[in-house]
């Protein structure tokens, strides 16, 4: 999810605290030459001194504490509103979300207006933050979220006579929030702000927690909906119409059913939009008060060419897996959710597990192969400070814990119950491969993100360019020009201009071919893993719940405990797949 560059930054943090902090007079930490090389901007005098590092951390801590309190409040209301026994209503959740979204909208508009009027508000840009494919994905998910808000508004409008106005107001405010935030992130994702630092940090944290609150609400709503489909007599309550609503509020019309089913189908895109936006806002928060030296550390701009120097093997195999997975998901949903005999459901489960075993096995082998090729890769590791890459790695490792937890719970249930049937064996194999695939894929992605881009790797030394930079080289002619001493020039010529011997030329060409082969292999692996992660995201995001259709874990743990485990951990597993897609796209571009 990051852009690619190999420049080094100096975080000087020029803070003008709005809460009464002073400045640090550490003149030795930054020389005049360094300030002069920081760009074409004329920095204000406040930037000639670094701020107090203690206060910088204090300003961050204050905004973090604000975010923690908002997240805990949101979590309390959202989780409490999902159960009958808790005396919280769904419109309490909607009211809270509407208020925080309005606050975030006002702050984002203030930020856009203020930074556009003050030339020194944004002194530099973070080229790693907000790459074009990430912003493009954000726009795509934003459009689908707006479609969901249209469906939700139409659904709630069908019950306007018996519902509170906040339920109709909420999707409208959410649509405005999505439009404003998408534009805000499109134009400001790379900003390193240097005015009103503490207000900016708090505003960004409010925006981030708003996205997390909307994400929690959507995940809970979808989980409750799936739980009611699997167990209609459970203790969950949908956020839409309460179970004790009058008969006049029942959804009987065909249009009402279309709206209801439509906005639930759009929920996966809304969930991903909230998480994408949260990650981009967090990077902006890390870049507040940051200065980047572009002269001493030049940027390497990489162009996004999807099918350059590839054999299409990984793409073709990935598309084959993708199309097959969509077919498996369609058959699975039809066989499991309809009133079919138990044999049909077992066949659907077997088909689902076999497909996942094949897909996970192939992706594990591809990840291992890519990691082995990295052992022979001569590119240097990129050790420069990069907040975006740090966040990517943390999200990959953290989100994988959700699927790890589900897999280990399944393994313990199957082994402890000593089941010997085919479904249990397939489930056990799938759980073990899920753990292995996450591990090997994380190793491959993280190592790829830390490699230097390859555009500078194969550049030829200027003194050697005229000789072996040609397509065809007459080795006999070259050998005639090279005396036994190894130099084609008179002795007065500097040694730096000496021409290589023919054997060295051939060896250099062979090394270049080996490097190109490794690059192509890494591209094939990245494209294959990317498409496989797309289908592994689609299947659970759009309704596949073998955790409930396979009754092994349900019988072992009981419905309340197993439902809580799946509802908490599965959203992180789903997010992992989409985040892996974005990270693999970056690895592909860097290879």
N, C-alpha and C positions, 0 to 999 in steps of 0.2 A: 504494500500500500504506500509505497514511498517513491519519490523521484530519485534520480541517481545523479550523484556528483561526488567528486573526490576532493573537495576543498576543505580546508581546516578553518574553524571559526574560533574567534575569541569572544567569549561571552563577557562583556564588560558591564552590562546592566546599567544603563543610564537612567536611574529612577528619580523622578520628581514626586516624592510621596505626597499624596493628598491627605495623609493622616499624620503629618507633622514629623517626618523623619529628616535627618540631615544627610550630608554627603560625606564620603570618605576621601580624605586628601592623600590618596596613595598614588603619587605621581610616578613612582618607579615602576608601577605595574603596566604603564602604557606610555610609550615614547611618542614624541611629535611625529616621527616618520610613520609610525603605525597608524596614528590618527589620520595623517594625510593620505594613507593608502586605503582607507575604508570606503572609498567611493567618491562619486561626484558631488555628494551632498555637502553642504556646509553645516557642520554640526553646531548646535547651540553650545554656549559656554558650559552648561551643566554637564555636557558629555566629556569635558576635558578631565573630569575626575570620576573615578569609579564610586558607586554608592557603597554604603555599608553592607557588607555581605550578610551581616546578622539581620539587618532590617529587610533585606531582600528575601531571606528565608522566612522572616516573620510575616511579610506580606503574602507570601505563598501559603504559609500555614493558616492564616486567617481565612483566605478563600477556600482552602481545603476543608477547614472546619465548617464553614458555611455549607459547602457541598455535602458533607457527611450528614449534617442535620437535615437537609432537604431530602436526601436519599432515604434516610431512616423514616422520616415522616411519610414519604410516598410509599415506601414498602409496607408500613403499618396500615395505611388506608387501603392500599390495593389488596393486600393479602386478607385483611379483615372483611372486605366487601365480597369475598368469594365464598363465604360460608353462611348458611342459614342461621347458625347459632349466634354469630356475632351481630350485634345490633348496629351495624353500619350499612348504609345504603349505597347503591351504585352511584346515585347522583352526588353523594359526598365526594367520591373519587373524581367524578367529572368536574365538580366545582373547583377542587384543588388543582387539577390539571389545567383547567381553563385559566385560572389566576396566574399560575407560573408561566404559562405560554404567553399570556398578555405582557407580563413583565419582561420576558425574553424578547418579544417582538419590539417593545419600546426601546430596550437597550440596544438591540442590533441596529435599529434605525438611527439612534443617537450616534452609535459608533460610525456608521457609514457616512453620515452627514459631517461629523466632526473630523474624521480623517481626510475627507475630500476637501475640506476648507483649510486645513493646516498642512503645509508642505512638509514640515519636519515631524509630522506625527509618525510616519513610517519611513525610517531611514534606509532600510535594507530588506531584502526578501530572502526567505529560506527556500532554496531550490529543491530541497528534499520534500517539502510539504506540498500536499495537494497536487500530485501529478495529474495529467489530463485524463488518464483512464480511471482514476479514482473519482474525480469530479464528474466524469461522464456517467459512471455507475451511480453516483449520488443523484444526478438528474433523472436517470431512468427510474430509480426507486421512488423518487419524489413524484414523478408523473403517475406511477401506479398507486402511490399513497393517496393522491388526489382522487383517483378513481374510487378507491376504497371509501373516502370521505363522502363522495357523491352517493354511493350505495348506502352508507350508514345514515346520511341525512334523509334519503328517501325512505329508509326503513323506519326510522324514528318518527318521521312526519306522518306515517300511516297511523300512529297512535297519539297524535297531538292532543286529542281530546282527553286523554287520561294519563299523560306523562308530564313531568315538570319540564319547563322551558330549557333547563340547562342541558338536557339530553339532546335537544336539537341544536343548541348553541355550540356545544362542544365540538362536533365534527366541522362546523363552519370555522371556528377559531383555529382548529388544528390545520385546516387547509391554508388559512392565511399564514400561520406559523411556518408551514412547510415551504410556501412560496418565498417568504422573506428570508428564511434561513438558507435555502438553496442559493439564492442570489448572494447572500452575505458570504457564504463559504466559497462560492465560485470566484468572487473578486478579492476576498481577504484571506484565503487559507494560507498564503505564503507570508503574511505580514509579520514583521517584528516591530511591535508598537513601542513608542517611546514617550507617550504622553498619558497622564492620568493612569499610572501603572496599576495602582491598587484597585481603582474602580474598574479598570479593564479586566484584571484578574477575577474579581468578584462577578462581573457580568458574564465572562466566559464560563465560570463555574456554574452560574445559574442556568445558562443555556445548556451546558453539559448535563446537569442533573435533570433538567426538563426533558431532554431526550431519553435519559435513563428511566425516568418516571413513565413516560409514554411507552417505552419498551416493556417495562414491567406490567403495565396495564394490558398491553396487547398480548403478551405471553400468557398472562393469567386468564384473560378472556378466551384465548384460543385453547388453552389447556382445559378450562372448564367446559368448553363446548365439546372437545374430544372426549372428556370424561363422561359427559352426559350421554353421548352417543354409545359409548361402551358400557356404561352402567347407569341407566336412567333412574334408578332408585338410590343414587348416591346422595351425599350431603352437600354437593356443590350447587351454586346458584349462578345462572348466567347473568352477565352485566346488562343484558338488554331488557327483558321483561321479567319482573319478579314472578315467582311461582304463585303468589297469592293475588295476582292482578285480576281485575274483573274480566268477565267473559268478553266484554266489548273490546278488550285489548288483545285478543287472540289474533294471531297472524293467519288468516284464512284465505286472503286473496292471492292470486297467482303472482301479481306484481310484488306483493310484500315478500313472498317466498324467494323471488329472484333477488330482491335487494338483500335479504338476509343471507342467502347462500353466497351472493357475490362479495359482500364485504368480508366474509370469513375466508374466502379464497384469496383475497388480497392481503390478508394479514401478514403472510411471510415477507412480502415486500416492504410493508410498513415497519416490521421488526428490523429488517436489514438496514432500512433507511435510518432509523434511530441510532443504530450501532455505528454505521458509517459516519454519521454526523458527529456522534460523541467522540470518535477517534480523531476526527479532523479538528474539532474544537479543543481537544486536549493538547494537540500539537501547537495550536495557536497560543494556548495558555503557557506552554513551556517556552515559547519564543518571545514572550513579553519582556521588553527591556534588553533584548539580545542584539549585539552588533556582530556582523560577519565581515571578515576581511576577504574581499574578492580579488585583491591584487596579489598578495603573497600566496594565496591559495586559489588559483583559477578554477573555474567550474568546467566540467566536461559534459556538454549537452549530448544526450543520447536521443537519437531519432527512433520512433516507434515504427518498426517495419515488421509486420506480423509473420510473413512467410519468406523472409530473406535467409538464404543459405540453409534451407532445411530440405529434408527428403520426404516430408509429409507422412512419414511412417507413424510417428506419435500422434499426429492430428487425425489420420485415418482410423487408427485403432481407438483413439479417444472418442471419435464420433460414433464408431460402431458400438462401443460400450454405452454411450449416451443414449442412442436410439434404442438399444436393447433394454436399457434400464427403464425408459419411459414405457415401453411395452409391458415389462414386468410389473411396473407400478399400476398400470391401467388394469391388467388382469387381476392383480392382488386386491385392489380396491373393490372390484366387482364381485370377486369370489368371497371375500371376507365380510363385507358390509351388507350383503344381501342375505336373505333367509335361505341359505344353501345348506345341504347336509354337512356333517362334520368332516366327511371324507374330502369334500371340495375345499374346505378351509385348510385342512392339512396339506393338500396338494399345493395350495397357494402359498402357505408358509414355507414348504420345502423349496418351491421355485424361488421365493424371495431370498431365503438363506443361501441357496446355491449361487445365485447371481452375486450376492454380496461377498461370498467366499472367493469366487473367481476374481471379482473386481479388487477386493482388498489384497489378494495374493499378488496380482499383477502390479498393483501400485506399490506394494512393499518391495518387490523385486526391482522395479524401476527406480525407486528411491535409493535402494542399496547400490545399484549400478551407477547412478549419478554421484553418490557419495564417494565411490571408489575412483571415478574419473576425477573428482576434485582432488584426490591425493596426488595426481600427476599434473594438476593445473599449476602453472608457474605464475599466475597472477598474484600480486601481493594482497594481503588482507587490508581491508579499509578500516582503520582504527580511529578515524576522525569522529568527533562528537556529532551525533545525529539523533536528535530526539524522536524523529519519526521511526527510524529503524529500531530504536530501543523499545518503543511502544509496540511495534509489530511483533517483535520477539516475545515480549511479555504477554501479548494477547494470544499468540499461538500456544505458548506453554500453559497459560491459564485456562483458555477455552478447552484445551484438550483434556483437562481434568474432569470435565463433565462426562465425556464419553468413557474415560477411564473408570469412573465410578460406576456407571451403569454396567460396563463389561465385567468388572470385578464382582459386583453383586450377582450378576447372572452366573458367573463361574462358580461362586460359592453355593448358590441355590442348586445348580445342576449336580455338582460333585457331592454335596451333603445329602441330597435326596436320592442319590445313586440311581438315577434314571438311566434306562438302557434303550429307549426308543430312538427312532431315527431323528425326530424333531429335536430332541435334547442333544444328540450328537452334533447335529448341524449348528444348533444354537451355541454350543460350547466352542466349536471350531471357529464360528464367526466372531465370538467374543475375544478369543485369543488373537485372531488375526487383526481385529480392530485395535487392540493394544499395540501390536507390532507395527501396524501401518501408521498409526499416529506417531510412534516413536521414530521410525525411519524417515518418514516424511518431514517431521520437524527438523531432524538433523540435516537433511538435504536442503530445506528451505533456508534455515538459519545460516548454513555455510554459504549458500548462494548470495544471501543478502549482504554478507560481510566481504564479498570479493570485490576487487576493483573492476570497473567496467572494462571490456575488452577492446574498446576502440583505440586505446593508446598502446595496447600490448604488442602489436605486431608492427609498430612503426620502425622503419629501417634507419639506421644511422646515416646521417647526411653523406659521410665519406664513402659509404658502401652502396648508396642508392642507385648510382649510375651503372653499377656492375650487375648486381643480381636482382635489381628491381625490374629487369626486363623480362618479357615473356619467353624469349628464346636467347640463349647465350651460347656463343661459339667458344667452347672450352679450349679448343686448339689455339685460337687466336689469343685468348686470355693467357694461356700458358706461355706463348711466345713473348708476351709483354712482361711476364713476371720472371725475373732472373732468380738465380739460386738463392740470393740473399733474401728473397721474399718481398722485395719492394720494386714496384714498376716505375719509380721515379728516381731521379738523380739523388745522390747522397745528401744534397743540400735541401731536399724536400723534407719538411717536418714529418716525423713518424706518424702523426695523426692522420696524414693523407695517404698512407700506404694502402695498397689494394690487397684484398684477401687472395690467398692461393685458391686454385680451382677446387680442391677438396673441401676447403672451408665454405666456398660458395654453394657447392652441392649439399653439404651438411646443413647450411642455413635454410635452403629451400625445403629440404626434407623435414626439418623442425617446424617450418611454417605450415607444411601440409598436416603434420601431426596435430598442431595446435588447432587448425581449422576442423579437423575430424573431431577433436574433443569438444569444440564449441558446438558443432552440429549435433553431436550426441546429447549434450546438455539441453539444447533447444528441443530436441525430440522428447526427452524425458519430461521437461517442463510442460510442454503442450499436452502430452498424454496425461500427466497428473492433473493439470488444470481441468480438462474435460471430465475426467473421472470424478473430481471433487464437485463439479457442477451437478452430476447426477446423484452423488451421495448427499448433496444438499437438497435437491428436489424431492427425493423420496420421503425423508422424514418431515420436511417443511410442508408438504402437501398431503399429509394424512396417513402415511404408513406408520403404524404403531404395532409392530410385532411384539413389543414388550407387554401389551395387553391382550393381543390375540393369541399368544402362546401362554398358556395358563400355568406353566411351570413355576415362574417367579411369583405369580399371584397366589398360588396355593402355599408356597413356602413362606413368603413374607406377610401375606394378607393384603387385601386391597388398599387400606389406608396408607400403610407404610410404603408399599411399592408405588402407588400413585404419587406420593410425595417425592420419592426418589426420582422417578421419571420426569415429573413436572418441573423439578428444580434443575436437574442435570441435563436433560435433553436440549433445552434452549441454548445452552453453552456449546453442546456438540453441533447443533445446527449452525450457530454462528462461526464455529471453527472452520467449517467447510467453506463458507463464503469468504472468510478472511484468508484462508489458504489459497483460494482462487486469486485474490488480489495480490498476494505475496508471490505466487507462482508466475503471475503475469510480469511482475517486476524482475524475477529471476530470469525469465525468458528474454526480456529486453536486455539484461546485463550480460547474457551469455554470448 
